[in-house]
Amino acid sequence: MARSRSRRPGLNRRAQYSLFASYVIAIAGAIAGLLALILAKADPAGFGVLRAGAAELTRPVSATLSSMVTGIGSIDEHVVAYINAGSQNSALRRQVEANRVRMIEAQAIEQENVRLKKLLRLTETTKSEVATARLISSTSTTLHRIARINAGLGQGVRVGMPVRAPEGLIGRVLLSGPNSADVLLLTDSQNIVPVRRASDNVAAISTGMDDGTLEIRPLSAGTSPFKPGDVLVTTGTGGLYSPNIPVAVVVALKGGFAVGVPLASPARVEMVMVERPYDANIPAPPVPAETTGKPAGHTP
């Protein structure tokens, strides 16, 4: 059956009341608008106060609706920003990794420059230099702690000559072959070196302890004057090692002596220099003619 075109609510009281209320609201709104128009023409100041009061009453609702509209309108911007942030974070991570690699390379280059400067200083000609050699091995045996260098009799290296590195003293030549030599390290118990504290010249004797460390005993009796961090250098006493060669640094105190570690560790040293004995009264050993181009027995 077709729906009636009549808009009358029929006998439904609820529909009738709803229709009546809508009419009343519409008429009231028209009357309010008419009164507001008349008030705006007749009393603009009063109308301004009325409009301000209405705006103040509706402000929370207006602010909430405005925030909702702004949020809905910026959803696409937030989505795009989130996507872009992901790609930017990936790019920043790649940049950080690249910078880390460059920093490591720079540190390696700096260390290489330090090493080359030390080698250059070591190879500078001095009056006491006999030969510059590469330390090719460092071993410990049941009898001695020794290292081996690739220079020997052919290069003028003789038994008893001191051997040093840029960092400090290594030891002395124990055995010399045609083109290689064994060096008795400072940490061997048979290697005794007169030393002094660099800060105030307190004299002592350094003796190897066969375990990679040195025993530092002062010449004066009593409590050891040394403390951790003291740097020890050679004194030149005894006619073998020239003075002021760095030897060791004190790391601990034990009983009446101090324990030190060599400043020049054979595990880290690459190049060494063999020197003539320091005592000027001991003639320098002859250098082979094929090495210097001068007759054997000639000394500078």
URMO-V748109 format. One line per field, one symbol per residue. phi: phi as a letter, one per 40 degrees, with the letter a starting at -180 (. if undefined). psi: psi as a letter, one per 20 degrees, with the letter a starting at -180 (. if undefined). A space follows every 10 residues. Layout:
BEGIN
phi: ???
psi: ???
END
This chain:
BEGIN
phi: .ccccccccg cccccccccc cccccccccc cccccccccc ccbdcccccc cccccccccd cccccccccc ccccdccccc cccccccccc cccccccccc cccccccccc cccccccccc cccccbcccb abbcccaabb bcbbbbbbbc aadcbgcbcg ccbbbdcicb ibccabbdba acbccccccc bbbcbaccca gccabbbcbg bgbbcbbccc chccccadhc bbbccgchgb cccgcdbabc babagcbbbb bccbcdcbcb bbbcbcdccc cccccccdcc cbgbdcgcbc
psi: pqpqipjpib johghghggg hhggggghhg ggggghgghh ggnhghhhgg hgghhhhjgg gggghghggg ghhjghghgg hgghhghhhg hhghgggghg ghggggghhg hhggghgghg hhiqprhipg qprpoiqorp ahgqorrpql qbhhjjprpi pqprrhhapg bqphppagjr qpporhiqii oppprqphhj kpqrpppqjj kirqpopqhq qaqpiqqpip pprqhipikg pqqkppgrpp irpocjrqpr qqhnphhipg qrppqqqhoi ioqqqqpqhi gijrqqipq.
END
